[in-house]
Amino acid sequence: MKNISFLFILLLSFIGCKKDDDDVQPTETMYFPSISDSDWETTSLSSLGWDESKVAPLKEYLILKNTKSFMILVNGRIVMEEYFDGHTKTETWPWNSAGKTLVSASTGIAQQEGLLNINNKASDYLGNGWTSEPLEKESLITSRHLLTMTSGINDENNLVIKSNLTYLADAGTRWSYHNVFQKLMDVVAESSNQDFESYFNAKLKNKIGMEGFWNNGLIFKIYHSNTRSMARFGLLALNKGKWQNEQVINEAFFNESISSSQNINPSYGYLWWLNGKGNFMVPGGQTMYPTNLVPNAPNDMYAAMGAEDQRIYVVPSKNMVIIRMGNAAEPLNPSFALSGFDNELWEKINAVIK
């Protein structure tokens, strides 16, 4: 009788354990599309438990806000891919300042190859006299200062020509959003002994199957690509610089990139915007705002943000990448980077994914 009771208890225990195992949802493996993205895998909203009734209001908002394309990836798979206003899957669109993150990545790759050191003076690569600052002040500027927007160069004119690169503050003492970051492209070019685009194509673009090109904008070079190419870079960023089995960008460098790079504006890394830091500054001013960058977005989000609301949102806690390309959400009040559009958009996104 004791043996029967023991077996009965053992059977109950097994059933209980089996039930717990069934309740645990398996973690979906990370997916990377092939170099030819025609077979990019998808996953359904219903399989994720998302609220499909909230998709229509999200699309209506995107259309209202002049969106051209919108994508959501989870674990690398496409959950939503929408095109509006005649835009297509193959059509290119400018990243604007969201492309700064491509320069950050390229700089990190050049450093891991031993071509440069971001803590060295920029003039080690650009030569003395690349600014109009006194030499002793110019010599304070490192590549890291260019990565963190703390060069101290006068920000009254964003056109990067030598006559505009005048002294305002010692490097490292002032955060100010400035297009002088593009001198990093020259640093990479000089250190690799080739033009920047050739280096970028070989070391980053071709490795993850992006399609796109750099084009001279009004005040700096701007990257253009289709939406899926932007999503590919977002997926690389989600995986901390790793694509399939290759660590394209050194993980330690990438982690630095998405960490507060200085204590003046904690919501800024190496040309990446960071959420969840409690306060932030915006381009064109020195005011500190005592809140998260995008309060409605997850705290661990980091983002590439460009003028007219070009966006790559990366959310590790949800294994999620979100892309938005298009015209300015508010044409009469376009932003250089961050705008109120981000918080409104995340309100709509949250309604779907929660």
C-alpha positions as a printed NumPy array, in Angstrom:
array([[  0.   ,   0.   ,   0.   ],
       [  2.877,   2.338,   0.84 ],
       [  4.412,   1.64 ,  -2.571],
       [  1.119,   2.488,  -4.314],
       [  0.824,   5.751,  -2.358],
       [  4.405,   6.646,  -3.224],
       [  3.824,   5.972,  -6.899],
       [  0.621,   8.044,  -6.822],
       [  2.454,  11.024,  -5.259],
       [  5.289,  10.612,  -7.759],
       [  2.793,  10.596, -10.64 ],
       [  1.132,  13.779,  -9.319],
       [  4.521,  15.436,  -9.034],
       [  5.363,  14.484, -12.622],
       [  2.041,  15.828, -13.893],
       [  2.578,  19.067, -11.962],
       [  6.072,  19.493, -13.419],
       [  4.836,  18.744, -16.915],
       [  2.148,  21.396, -16.575],
       [  4.747,  23.974, -15.503],
       [  6.904,  23.056, -18.502],
       [  3.95 ,  23.542, -20.823],
       [  3.335,  26.984, -19.347],
       [  6.861,  28.117, -20.151],
       [  7.055,  29.607, -23.638],
       [ 10.253,  28.646, -25.478],
       [ 12.569,  31.511, -26.31 ],
       [ 12.556,  32.065, -30.061],
       [ 15.976,  32.004, -31.644],
       [ 17.376,  35.148, -33.209],
       [ 16.975,  35.233, -36.981],
       [ 19.189,  36.992, -39.506],
       [ 18.006,  37.407, -43.11 ],
       [ 20.252,  36.215, -45.898],
       [ 22.177,  38.705, -47.995],
       [ 19.255,  38.463, -50.44 ],
       [ 16.27 ,  39.457, -48.31 ],
       [ 13.531,  38.089, -50.564],
       [ 12.961,  35.278, -48.068],
       [ 13.037,  37.372, -44.867],
       [ 11.087,  35.391, -42.262],
       [  7.959,  36.811, -40.671],
       [  6.005,  36.173, -37.496],
       [  2.383,  37.019, -36.769],
       [  1.012,  39.499, -34.265],
       [ -1.276,  36.789, -32.88 ],
       [  1.668,  34.486, -32.13 ],
       [  3.132,  37.284, -29.992],
       [ -0.16 ,  37.904, -28.21 ],
       [ -0.376,  41.473, -29.52 ],
       [ -3.625,  43.402, -29.828],
       [ -4.475,  43.313, -33.532],
       [ -7.4  ,  45.708, -33.033],
       [ -4.886,  48.48 , -32.26 ],
       [ -2.989,  48.101, -35.548],
       [ -5.443,  50.204, -37.552],
       [ -5.15 ,  53.229, -35.203],
       [ -1.34 ,  52.896, -35.385],
       [ -1.418,  52.92 , -39.193],
       [ -3.811,  55.871, -39.235],
       [ -1.434,  57.8  , -36.988],
       [  1.561,  56.923, -39.177],
       [ -0.266,  58.151, -42.282],
       [ -1.363,  61.322, -40.488],
       [  2.265,  61.982, -39.549],
       [  3.619,  61.74 , -43.122],
       [  5.239,  58.325, -42.742],
       [  6.672,  56.591, -45.813],
       [  7.563,  53.248, -44.246],
       [  7.306,  51.465, -40.921],
       [  8.704,  48.12 , -39.758],
       [  8.744,  46.105, -36.556],
       [ 11.119,  43.177, -36.088],
       [ 11.004,  40.755, -33.157],
       [ 13.901,  38.324, -32.867],
       [ 14.871,  39.493, -36.352],
       [ 11.589,  38.432, -37.945],
       [  9.206,  40.905, -39.568],
       [  6.007,  41.45 , -37.589],
       [  4.854,  44.572, -39.429],
       [  6.063,  46.062, -42.709],
       [  4.01 ,  48.931, -44.059],
       [  4.53 ,  51.405, -46.91 ],
       [  2.518,  54.57 , -47.406],
       [  2.059,  57.414, -49.882],
       [  3.359,  55.436, -52.852],
       [  6.64 ,  54.455, -51.162],
       [  7.89 ,  50.939, -51.936],
       [ 10.088,  48.242, -50.421],
       [ 12.923,  48.972, -52.853],
       [ 12.793,  52.781, -52.773],
       [ 15.563,  54.626, -50.949],
       [ 15.103,  57.389, -48.407],
       [ 17.606,  59.596, -46.515],
       [ 18.519,  58.627, -42.947],
       [ 19.564,  62.199, -42.135],
       [ 21.262,  62.26 , -38.721],
       [ 20.205,  58.687, -37.952],
       [ 23.174,  57.881, -40.194],
       [ 25.517,  59.215, -37.507],
       [ 25.291,  55.755, -35.947],
       [ 26.811,  54.283, -39.109],
       [ 29.799,  56.574, -38.602],
       [ 30.037,  55.486, -34.967],
       [ 30.048,  51.827, -36.032],
       [ 32.663,  52.422, -38.738],
       [ 34.896,  54.233, -36.241],
       [ 34.617,  51.308, -33.847],
       [ 35.536,  48.834, -36.584],
       [ 38.575,  50.912, -37.558],
       [ 39.671,  50.94 , -33.916],
       [ 39.323,  47.161, -33.54 ],
       [ 41.472,  46.769, -36.64 ],
       [ 44.167,  48.861, -34.994],
       [ 43.866,  51.704, -37.485],
       [ 42.974,  54.353, -34.922],
       [ 42.385,  54.971, -31.233],
       [ 39.407,  57.133, -30.3  ],
       [ 41.321,  58.546, -27.331],
       [ 44.019,  59.97 , -29.594],
       [ 43.95 ,  63.542, -30.833],
       [ 41.897,  64.007, -33.979],
       [ 44.846,  65.946, -35.386],
       [ 46.913,  62.751, -35.269],
       [ 44.834,  61.701, -38.279],
       [ 43.651,  65.023, -39.723],
       [ 46.873,  66.98 , -39.254],
       [ 47.325,  70.213, -37.328],
       [ 45.119,  73.093, -38.403],
       [ 41.965,  71.151, -39.306],
       [ 40.023,  73.742, -37.265],
       [ 40.324,  77.508, -36.865],
       [ 40.966,  77.112, -33.15 ],
       [ 44.26 ,  77.988, -31.484],
       [ 46.517,  74.954, -31.831],
       [ 46.609,  74.301, -28.081],
       [ 42.775,  74.116, -28.024],
       [ 42.524,  72.041, -31.201],
       [ 44.978,  69.573, -29.673],
       [ 42.505,  68.87 , -26.866],
       [ 39.977,  67.373, -29.286],
       [ 40.031,  63.582, -29.577],
       [ 37.989,  61.333, -31.823],
       [ 36.037,  60.394, -28.709],
       [ 34.989,  64.029, -28.319],
       [ 33.661,  63.928, -31.881],
       [ 31.751,  60.722, -31.075],
       [ 30.157,  62.291, -27.986],
       [ 29.378,  65.818, -29.261],
       [ 31.796,  67.338, -26.751],
       [ 34.407,  68.87 , -29.073],
       [ 33.785,  72.383, -27.716],
       [ 33.681,  73.759, -31.26 ],
       [ 31.364,  76.721, -31.813],
       [ 27.899,  75.461, -32.784],
       [ 26.568,  78.637, -34.409],
       [ 27.045,  77.198, -37.899],
       [ 26.656,  73.514, -38.693],
       [ 28.353,  73.763, -42.091],
       [ 31.622,  71.918, -41.505],
       [ 34.253,  74.059, -43.155],
       [ 37.438,  75.16 , -41.453],
       [ 36.415,  78.798, -41.051],
       [ 33.345,  77.715, -39.034],
       [ 35.281,  75.435, -36.696],
       [ 36.102,  78.026, -34.077],
       [ 36.706,  77.75 , -30.345],
       [ 33.818,  77.981, -27.862],
       [ 34.859,  75.74 , -24.955],
       [ 37.567,  73.262, -24.054],
       [ 36.89 ,  69.788, -25.43 ],
       [ 35.008,  67.647, -22.947],
       [ 33.44 ,  70.521, -21.018],
       [ 30.346,  71.23 , -23.115],
       [ 27.824,  69.001, -24.922],
       [ 26.522,  70.481, -28.146],
       [ 24.943,  68.723, -31.118],
       [ 27.091,  69.618, -34.121],
       [ 27.8  ,  68.241, -37.583],
       [ 31.523,  68.305, -36.873],
       [ 31.037,  64.591, -36.11 ],
       [ 31.545,  64.045, -39.843],
       [ 35.261,  64.71 , -39.375],
       [ 35.268,  61.155, -38.018],
       [ 34.654,  60.061, -41.602],
       [ 37.914,  61.774, -42.5  ],
       [ 39.649,  60.147, -39.51 ],
       [ 38.527,  56.705, -40.718],
       [ 39.497,  57.519, -44.302],
       [ 42.968,  58.77 , -43.385],
       [ 43.677,  55.908, -40.99 ],
       [ 42.503,  53.238, -43.472],
       [ 44.153,  54.903, -46.494],
       [ 40.949,  54.839, -48.546],
       [ 37.808,  56.912, -48.905],
       [ 35.261,  56.488, -46.132],
       [ 32.526,  54.955, -48.278],
       [ 34.833,  52.22 , -49.576],
       [ 35.811,  51.327, -46.018],
       [ 32.195,  51.44 , -44.818],
       [ 31.013,  49.25 , -47.7  ],
       [ 33.65 ,  46.576, -47.13 ],
       [ 33.559,  46.466, -43.343],
       [ 29.889,  47.048, -42.566],
       [ 27.409,  47.434, -45.42 ],
       [ 28.367,  44.313, -47.399],
       [ 28.711,  42.138, -44.308],
       [ 25.06 ,  42.545, -43.321],
       [ 23.533,  42.861, -46.788],
       [ 22.602,  46.524, -46.749],
       [ 21.825,  48.413, -49.935],
       [ 22.49 ,  52.135, -49.947],
       [ 24.863,  54.998, -50.637],
       [ 26.288,  58.184, -49.141],
       [ 25.197,  61.394, -50.8  ],
       [ 26.275,  64.968, -50.151],
       [ 23.495,  66.8  , -48.33 ],
       [ 23.251,  70.527, -47.77 ],
       [ 25.67 ,  70.508, -44.844],
       [ 27.017,  66.954, -44.511],
       [ 27.002,  63.523, -46.136],
       [ 23.722,  61.649, -45.699],
       [ 23.12 ,  57.94 , -46.056],
       [ 20.24 ,  56.74 , -48.249],
       [ 18.809,  53.224, -48.222],
       [ 15.609,  51.242, -48.421],
       [ 13.705,  50.452, -45.242],
       [ 14.904,  46.865, -44.951],
       [ 18.53 ,  47.993, -45.071],
       [ 17.853,  50.334, -42.189],
       [ 16.252,  47.396, -40.369],
       [ 19.355,  45.28 , -41.011],
       [ 21.509,  47.821, -39.208],
       [ 18.964,  47.948, -36.397],
       [ 19.194,  44.162, -36.11 ],
       [ 22.99 ,  44.382, -35.944],
       [ 22.603,  46.959, -33.172],
       [ 20.127,  44.751, -31.285],
       [ 22.763,  42.01 , -31.288],
       [ 25.501,  44.342, -30.003],
       [ 27.41 ,  44.389, -33.272],
       [ 27.08 ,  40.683, -34.074],
       [ 25.63 ,  39.362, -37.342],
       [ 25.   ,  35.622, -37.316],
       [ 28.365,  34.204, -36.178],
       [ 30.517,  37.251, -36.934],
       [ 31.233,  40.032, -34.469],
       [ 31.238,  42.865, -37.007],
       [ 31.59 ,  45.602, -34.375],
       [ 33.564,  44.874, -31.23 ],
       [ 31.002,  44.226, -28.477],
       [ 32.887,  46.234, -25.862],
       [ 32.967,  49.247, -28.177],
       [ 29.294,  48.837, -29.026],
       [ 28.372,  48.671, -25.339],
       [ 30.287,  51.916, -24.836],
       [ 28.331,  53.373, -27.754],
       [ 24.986,  52.766, -26.053],
       [ 26.109,  53.917, -22.603],
       [ 26.206,  57.491, -21.321],
       [ 29.381,  58.805, -22.904],
       [ 29.757,  61.818, -20.597],
       [ 27.917,  63.305, -17.615],
       [ 26.788,  66.501, -19.34 ],
       [ 24.03 ,  64.851, -21.392],
       [ 23.604,  61.294, -20.044],
       [ 21.096,  60.473, -22.789],
       [ 23.816,  60.483, -25.446],
       [ 26.324,  57.742, -26.23 ],
       [ 28.601,  57.492, -29.254],
       [ 26.2  ,  59.157, -31.72 ],
       [ 23.336,  57.052, -30.263],
       [ 20.43 ,  58.474, -28.255],
       [ 19.662,  56.657, -24.991],
       [ 16.383,  56.327, -23.131],
       [ 15.857,  55.779, -19.402],
       [ 18.584,  58.14 , -18.151],
       [ 16.283,  60.539, -16.262],
       [ 17.342,  63.74 , -18.037],
       [ 18.459,  64.859, -21.464],
       [ 19.461,  67.776, -23.673],
       [ 18.31 ,  68.43 , -27.229],
       [ 20.065,  69.818, -30.294],
       [ 20.34 ,  73.589, -30.434],
       [ 20.194,  74.321, -26.718],
       [ 21.798,  73.87 , -23.331],
       [ 18.626,  73.214, -21.327],
       [ 18.524,  69.982, -19.314],
       [ 15.086,  68.334, -19.304],
       [ 14.448,  66.267, -16.139],
       [ 12.757,  63.254, -17.683],
       [ 13.514,  60.286, -19.894],
       [ 14.187,  60.921, -23.56 ],
       [ 10.974,  59.156, -24.641],
       [  8.874,  58.498, -21.511],
       [  6.462,  56.127, -23.272],
       [  9.271,  53.946, -24.639],
       [ 11.021,  51.155, -22.706],
       [ 13.837,  52.395, -20.494],
       [ 16.431,  50.228, -22.228],
       [ 15.709,  51.612, -25.69 ],
       [ 18.538,  53.182, -27.677],
       [ 17.839,  54.988, -30.903],
       [ 19.225,  56.459, -34.086],
       [ 17.375,  59.715, -34.691],
       [ 17.494,  61.92 , -37.753],
       [ 15.842,  65.092, -38.979],
       [ 12.254,  64.769, -40.192],
       [ 11.778,  61.852, -37.809],
       [ 13.92 ,  59.139, -39.368],
       [ 14.145,  56.515, -36.645],
       [ 15.714,  53.244, -35.583],
       [ 14.43 ,  52.199, -32.165],
       [ 16.238,  49.236, -30.589],
       [ 14.695,  47.567, -27.508],
       [ 16.762,  44.652, -26.118],
       [ 14.206,  43.719, -23.43 ],
       [ 11.718,  42.943, -26.193],
       [ 14.229,  41.732, -28.822],
       [ 12.637,  44.416, -30.976],
       [ 13.722,  46.812, -33.718],
       [ 11.375,  49.482, -35.063],
       [ 11.999,  51.56 , -38.184],
       [ 10.23 ,  54.741, -39.274],
       [ 11.124,  56.66 , -42.451],
       [  9.282,  59.551, -44.022],
       [  8.7  ,  63.263, -44.143],
       [  8.572,  65.363, -40.988],
       [  5.725,  64.418, -38.685],
       [  5.179,  68.14 , -38.079],
       [  6.146,  69.935, -41.323],
       [  5.715,  73.394, -39.8  ],
       [  7.993,  72.503, -36.881],
       [ 10.5  ,  69.882, -38.1  ],
       [ 13.066,  68.588, -35.623],
       [ 16.789,  67.963, -35.998],
       [ 16.524,  64.75 , -33.983],
       [ 14.237,  64.232, -30.994],
       [ 10.626,  65.449, -31.217],
       [  7.277,  65.014, -29.481],
       [  6.412,  62.613, -32.275],
       [  8.469,  59.89 , -30.585],
       [  6.377,  59.846, -27.424],
       [  3.092,  59.918, -29.339],
       [  4.237,  57.112, -31.628],
       [  5.263,  54.95 , -28.691],
       [  1.836,  55.426, -27.142],
       [  0.351,  53.899, -30.304],
       [  2.982,  51.14 , -30.412],
       [  2.388,  50.236, -26.766],
       [ -1.31 ,  49.784, -27.452],
       [ -0.392,  47.091, -29.983],
       [  2.416,  45.259, -28.191],
       [  1.033,  45.217, -24.631]])
